[in-house]
C-alpha cells in the first residue's frame, strides 16, 4: 500500500496577499520550508489552479489563489545511516518518538555532516522516513537545539509527516520544557507574548522584534521550585519558534543558566557551572503530546530531566 502523498494543495491566505510566492506558499504548507518550495518551483513542480506551470518564486501572491505542488519521490539520501544509540520512547510503523540527548545535532548541516539524529534514524528505521523534508532532513517534523535535551517525534512516511505538521502549525501540540533560569521570579508564573525574528545586530541570534516583523510567539511559564538565586521553571509553548524559550525568558530577566548566547552567568552560578562542567543551556523538552496522525489516538510522553540538569538543580537547592 502506498502510504505517501504525491502532491499537496495550497491556498494563499488573505494576510499573505502580495508576498513572494515562495514565502506565501511556505506559510500555507507547514511541511515545506521556503527554500524547499523555491527548489520545487524552479524544478517545475508547482502549478496554479488553471494547470499552468509556475517557474518564478518571486511573483506576487494573490489571496485565495490555489496551487498544486507535486512531490517527486525523494532522491536517495546522501546521509549515511549510522549506528548511533537512540533512546526510543515510542515507535510504530508510522512514527517514532525519541529522547534526544544534549549535544546531538538534529540534522546534517555545514559543520555537522554526520553523527546527527537523522543519521541515527536512517539506521534505526532502515531508511523508512518521510521524504517531505527533502534529502537533508528525512522524517524531521520539528527540531530542538543541539544543546537542548528531550523529546522529539519523527515521521516514517509522508502521510504521518503531513498530519503531524498540521498539528504543529495549529499549535495543538502539547510541548512543555523544564528550564533552570537565573534569578527567582517574583511571580509564580506568567506569559511572554512577544514576536521573534532575526536580530538586526547579529543574524545568528533571535531577538524580540516590534510591529508586524518576525513571527508570533507565546510562552506560558510557571515556577516549579525556587533555587539559590535561580529557579526551576516549566514552559508551555503555545508556538514553537527558534530559541523561543531562551529568548523569552531572557527578555523578562531570567535567562537560562549556561546559555552561551542569551545568558549572562552571575558570579554566584559561575563556580557551580564550572565545577559540574555544565556548558549548555539548562533546557529539557520534558513533555510531548499529540494526536496520532494515522490512528487518531491521543498520545502523551514525559521525560525526566537528564542527569546534568538534575545535578545542577541539586547544587542550587536553597
Secondary structure, DSSP 8 states (H G I E B T S, - for coil): ---S-SEEEEE--GGGTTSBHHHHHHHH-TTS-HHHHHHHHHTT-EEETTS-B---TTSB--TT-EEEEE--------S--------EEEE-SSEEEEEE-TT--SS-BTTBSSSSHHHHHHHHTTT---STT-GGGTTBS----TT-EEEEEEESSHHHHHHHHHHHHTT-SEEEEEEEEES--SSSEEEEE--EEE-SS-TTSEEE--TT-SB--EEEEEEEEEETTEEEEEEEESS--TTHHHHHHHHTT--BTT-TTT----HHHHHHHHHHT--S--EEEEEEEEE-TTT--EEEEE----HHHHHHHHHT--
